[in-house]
Amino acid sequence: MLARVLSSAVIGIEAHLVEVEVDISTGLPVFTTVGLPETAVKESRERVKSAINNSGYGFPDDRITVNLAPANIKKEGTGFDLPIALGILAATGTIAAGTLAQYLIAGELSLDGRIKPVKGSLPMALAARDAGFRGIIVPHPNRLEAAVVRGIDVLPAKTLAQVVEHCRGVSPMEPVTGDFSPLAEDGTPPGMDYSEVVGQEHAKRALEIAAAGAHNLLMIGPPGSGKTMLAKRLFTILPPISFEESLETTKIYSVVGALQPDQALVGLRPFRSPHHTISDAGLIGGGHVPRPGEVSLAHNGVLFLDELPEFKKHVLEVLRQPIEDLKVTISRATMAVTYPAAFMLIAAMNPCPCGHLSDPRHACRCSPSQIERYRARISGPLLDRIDIHVDVPAVAYRDLAGKSAAEPSAAIRRRVVSARRIQNERFAADRISCNAQMASRHLKRHCTTDAACNRLLENAVDKLGLSARAYSRILKIARTIADLENRTALEPPHIAEAIQYRTLERFSL
């Protein structure tokens, strides 16, 4: 007898429908799985057999053939256990096949029939809704992330027997619902506010501009000057994450399996800070089975690289493409997977190996050749892609001992949100959302300059030897500065301030 159950395979962050066909025929008891299954899928026969027997149902002593169609899509993971088991029970007449046709089903089976969580429940729920299914049956721990999708029933299952009883109509499962509209407006934990950072007003201003336009930023200063402290508080002034951004980011965390059991959505912008020993595959993504890297896990958030020159040079070089394209494509012999990677790059480094080159209170012990080798670890093309370079000097005693409170993150955030609102209205007809993503056509339309601005730009390009990309970066930064001041046209002060954020390219580096 033949039975069909619908499931899905996740490739990248998208789920593709998979038809699980189960055929039981007379012959020697053999369990065969075809349709390009990987090892975990092939091993499902042992889990399925034990789960069916231990749940009180009979496992057929016949020839069982399981086909996962379409056969040209590689099937990975353990989410096919539950649909295979239900397909066998439907083929033997234990449950009606018609009931199964209404749902997309995914879940891993333990040997006693319990259903364990799987990765990618959110993309699967989206695929089920788009395909017109009545609902989706998912493991109970995955219920909240799947319930984010409206328009379908999300049935949380704890055991195989519970799903069978539902299909028989004996004990129907109740769909889970949730209210996910109130994303976190302010997720600032105690002790993470810019009011607690003394001094460094110039660096705070640069971070405000970076947050307002989603610009990449590099901080250069001696040890203990507060670079890491400033970077870790950046998320407190970023605009709240929108539902669409949260949904896209949650899909990435869902396929990685990084969501907590009680977590439905990623409600705050991600902040990822990988160690400098990370590999290029860990940073960009990859592996034998492609999976997202840190740049994708930082999508719609911040990627912080502390001690930038300590990263392997080839690891840093692979950042160049995602910074420009806002996505990462990982190609393998059998597939090519694309992950989104629209992140803000925030980096920090010392001015020299000992760290005291720019510190007036400590003598630098590094030779010119050591300093040159240290700086050469960051290539010119990568440096060119970082919009803002800012010096973070050692904090003076009068700032450390001062009692005046610094501006809180909430006040800075209000200005950032206002500037982002201007950009959202400006780019409403385009496929971008902030100034950092502007292309040449946007620069010509929104960054027009007068004669005074042109003279400043000409002097900067000639004297600093800036590249065409650096010239575009200056215009983008100036546009963001004007947005913070709610000005329509670019003015010489905006250009002048933007230029100073590129001078470190020559004088500090």
N, C-alpha and C positions, 0 to 999 in steps of 0.2 A: 504494500500500500504506500502511496505517496502523500506527503504532507509538505506544506510550505509555510515558513515563518519569516517575517521581515525583521532585519536588523540593520546595522550600519557599520562601516569602517571609516575611521577618522584618518584623513590624509592632510597633513598640515594642520590647519584649524578648521577645516571643513569636513563635514560628515557626508559620506556617499552611501546610498541605500544598497544593501546586500540582501539578496534573497537566499534564505537557507532552505534548501530542498533536502528532504529526508526520504529515502526509499528503503523499504524493508521487504526483502524477498527471501524465498526459501533457499537454503544452501548452508554451507558451513558457517559457523558464527564468526564473522569477520566485520570489523568496524573500520571503514575507509573514509577519509576526508579528502576531498579534492577541491580545486578552485583557488590555487596559489596560497595555501595556508602556511604561516610560519610555525616555528616550533611550539609556541604556547598554544596555538590553535589545534595543532595535531595532538597535543597532550590532553586536550579536553575530553577525549573518549574515556579516559580513566576517571576523571572527575565526574563526568555525566553518568557513567554506569553506577558508580558508588552512590551518587546523590539520589538517583532514581530508586535504587534498591533500599537505601536507608530512609527514604521518605515514604516507604510502604507501597510502592508501585512495582510492577513486574518489568524487568528488562528483557527484551526479546532475545532468544537464542537463535537468531537468524542472521542473514547477511544484511548489514546496514551500510548504506552508502549516503554520505552527506556531501552535497555540492553547494559551494558558496559562490553565487553568481552575482555580478559578472566575474569571470575567471581571470580577467586581465588586471584586476586590482588586488594588490597584496593585502592579505588579511592578517592583522597583527593584534596582539593582546588577548585577554581572557574574556572579553565581553560576549563571545559567541557561545559560551557554556549554556546559559539559560535558553536561548532560542533553539539550540540543538536538542536539549533535553525536552523542551515542549514539542518540538517537531517529532521526536520519537514517540512521545505519549500520544500525539495526535495521529500518527501513522498506525499506532496499535489500537486506536479507538477509545483510549482512556479519556480524552477530551475532544470537544468538537473543533474541527479545523476552522470553521467559519468565524468563531470568536477571535481567534488569533489574528485573522486577517485585518482586524480593525486597529491593531496596535503595532508600533515599532518596539522591539524588545531587546534589552541588553542586560547582561549581568554575569558575574563570575560565580561559580558554584563551589562550595566546600563539599567535602566528602559526606557530611551529614545532611546536606540539602539546604544549608543556609546560603543566602545570597550576599556576596561581598561586593564592595564598590568597584567601579570601573572608571577609567579616564575618558573624558570627552562627552559627558552627559549633556552639557549645554549645546554643543554643536549637533548632537543627535536629536535633541528636542526641536531645534530649529529646522533640521531636515525633515522630521516627522510632520511639523506644522506645514512646511512648504509643500510636502507631498500629499497633503490632505488627509492624513490619518486622524482617527478619532482621538488617539492619545498615545502615550509612551509608557512602557513598564520599565522602571529603573530600580536599582537597589535602593534601599531605604536611606543610606547615607548620602546618596546623590540627589535626593528629592528636591532640596531647596534650589540647587543650581539649575535643575531642569524646569522647576516651576517658575523661573524667571520668564519663560516663554509663555505668552498669553495665546489663547485660542485653541488649546488642546488640553486633554485630561492627562495629568501626571500621576500615575499609580505607583506608589512606593511599595516594594516587595521585600519582605524579610526572609522568606523561605520558598522553596520550590512548591511545597504543598499549598501555601497560601495562593500562589498564582494558579495552581490547578483548580482549587476550590472556587476561585473567581471565575475561571473559564467555564466551570460547570454550573455557575449560577447559585452555588450553595452559600457562599459567603463573599459577596462582592467587595472589592477594595474601594475605599473612598479616595477620590482625587485630592491631592494636596494643593493648597492655595497659600499664597503669601503676598504681603504688601512690601514691595521693594522700591516704592517711589521715593521715600526719604533717604537719598544717599547722604553720606556725611558731609555737612556743610563746613564743619570745622573739627578736624580730627587731631588737633594739636595736643599732644600729651604734655603734662606738667614738665617744666624744665627744658622745653624745646621752643623757645621764643627768642626773637632777635632783641628784645628788650634786655636780655641777660648777657648780650655780647657787648662788652665795653669797647669803645673806639671803633676803628675800621669803618668809618663812615663812607669812605671812598669805595671800599669793597662792597658794602651794603648797597650803595647806589648802583654799582655794576650788577649785582645780583637782582636788584629790583628791575633793571632794564632787561636782564636775561629772562626773568620770569614773565615780564609783560609781553615779550615778543618770541618766547621759546627759543632764545639764542643759546648756542654753545659757549662755554666760558672756561677759561684757564686762569687759575690763581697761582701766583708765584711769590714765595716769601720764605723766610727762615723758619726753622722748627719752632713751634709754640706760638706762632703769630695768630693762630685761630682759623686756618684754612679749612680744616676738617669740621670745626664747630660751625662755621658759616655755611658750609655745604650741607650739613645734616639738618639744618633748619630751613633750607630752601623750600621744602614742601609746605611749610607753614604759610608761605606767601603766594603759592601757586593757586590759580583759580580752582574752584571745586570741580571735580570730574563730572562730566555730563553722563546721562544714562547711556547714550550711544557709545561714548568712549569706554564707560565701565563694562558694557556688554562685550565690546571687542577685546578689551584686556582680559576679561573673565574667560573668554574662549581660550586664550593662550594658557592661562593658569589651569583651566579645566583639562586640556589635552596633556598637560604635564603632570596633572594629579596634585597640584600644589594648593588646592582649596581645602579649607578645613571642613569637617563634616557638617558643621552648623553654619557654614558660610555660603551665601547665595551669590553675591556679587562682590567684586573688588571695589569697595566704596571709597578708597583713597588712591591718589596717584601713586604708582609704585616708586620706590626708592631702592635701587640695586647698587650695592657696593662690593664688587668682586675683589678678591685678593690678587695681588700682582703676579702670583704664580699660575693664574688661570691659563688654559690653553686657548688656541684660536677656535677650536670646536666648542669649548665651554662658553666663550664670549659671543661668537656669532651663531652657533648652533651647528649641528651635524651629528656625526656618529654613524655606525652601521645602519641603525634605524634612526633616521633624522628626527631630531627633537629641537625645540626652540632653545636658543642661547640667552645670555644675559641681556643682549640688546633687545630681544623680543619681550623678555619678561619685564623690561623697563618701558614697554610701549605705553605712550601717553603719560609717561612719568620721567624720572631722572635716572641716568646712569652715572654714578660717581666713581671716578678712577683716581684714587689717592696714590701719591708717589708715582706719578705718571712715567718717569723715565725708568722705573724698576720693572715695568712690564716688558716682556720680550718684544723686540722690535717688529717681528713678523706678526705678532698678535695685534699690535697697534695699527699696523698697516691695513689689516682687514676691516678696520673701522671706516675706512674712507668711503667705500661704496654705500653702506647703510646710512651714513650721515647725509649723503646726497640723495639717495633714492628713497629713504624712509621705509625700506623693506629689505629682506634678505632672501635670496633664492639659493637653496641647497640642492645640488644636482647629484644624482647617483645613476648607476647604470640602468636601473629599472624605473626611476621616477625623478621628478623635480618638484620640490616642495618650497612654497613661498610663505614666509612669516612676516607680519608687519613689524616695523621697527622705528616708529616715530618717537624718538626719545630726545631729551635734552642731555647733552654731554657736559658734565661738570668735572673738571680735572684739577688736580693740585700737584705742585712740585716745588722742590727747593731750587734756589738759584745756582747751586753748585753741589758737589758731592758732600761737603761738610755742612752745607746749609747756611753759612754765615757770610756769603759774598756781599749781600746787601744790608747786613746788620751792623750798624755803627758801634755797637757795644761789644762785638766779638770779632776777633781777627780771623780772616779766612785762611785756612791752611792748604788750600788747593793750588796746584800749579796751573798755569794757563792751558797746558795740554790736557790735564785732567778735566778742567772745566769745559774745554771744547769737546772732549769725548762724551762727557755727561750730557751736554746739550744736543749733541748729534744723535742721541737715542730717539729723539722726536724729529721726524722728517719734516721738511718744509711743506710738502703737500698736505700732511695731516694738520700742521699748525695753521695752514691757510684756511682750513675748513672750520676752525674754531673762531667764532665771531668776535668774542671779547677776551682780551688779555688784560689782567689787572694785577697790579703789584699789591701784595699784602705785607706791609712792613711789621716789624716787631712793635708791640703795643707800648706806648710811653707810660712812665710811672703816673703822670698826672691823670691819665685815663683810667689806669688800674685803681687808683685811690679815689677817683672822683665819685661823688654820690648822686650825680644827676642821672636820672633814668633815661635809657635810650628809647627810641621809638619802637613800639610793640609791633609784632608781626601783623596784627589785625589792621593797623592803620596802613601799613605798606600794602597789604593784600587788597584793600579797597581800591587803591590806585591801580594795582595790577589788573583787577577784575574790570575796572572801568576801561582801561586800555584794551583789554581783550575783547570787550563788548564792541568797541569801535572797529576792531579788526574783523570780528565776526560779521558785522554789517557791511564792511567794505568788501569782503570776499564771499558774500552770500551766494553770488552766481558762479564762483570758482570752486575748485575741488581742494582748496587749502583753507586753513583756519587761522594762521598767524603770520606775522611779518617774516619770520625766519624761513618760511617755505615759499616766499615769493620767487618767481622766475623772472627772466629778462622782460617779458611783456608787462608784468606787474610793476617792475621798477620804473619803466617808461611812463606808466599810467599814474602811479601813486607817489613817485619820488621825484617830481620835477623840481629843478633848482634854478635860482636866479643867478645873476652875475657874481654876486659876492660869494655865494656858496660854491660856484664853479672855480673861483680863484683859490679858495681853501682846498678844494679837492685836487686841483692841479698841482699846488705846492706839495701836498701830501704824497701824491703819486710820484712826483719827480724826486723829492728829497728822501723819502723813505723807500723808494723802489718797490712800491706795492704792486701786487699782481692784479689782474682783472678781477679775479675772485675776491681779493681783499677789497677792491674798490666797491664791488657789489655789497660786500658785508658792511662797509661803512654806511652806504645808503640805507640798508635795512635797519641798522642800529639807529641811525638818525630818524628814520620813520617811527620807530618805537618810542624814542625820546619825545618826538612831537606828539605822539598819541598819549603819552603820560601827561603832557601839558594840555591835551585837548586842542591842539593846533592842527589846522588843515594843511598848511603849506610848510615845507622845510625851511628853516631859517639858519643863518650862519652859526648861532650858538649850538644848534642841534648837530650841525656838521662838525663843529670844533670838538664837542664832547665825544662824538662818535670816533673821530680820528685819534683821540688820546687813548682809546681802548685798542688801537692797533699799533701804537708806538712801541709797546713791549716786544713786538715781533723783532725789532731791531736793537733796542737798547737793553732789554732784560734778557733776551735770548741771543 
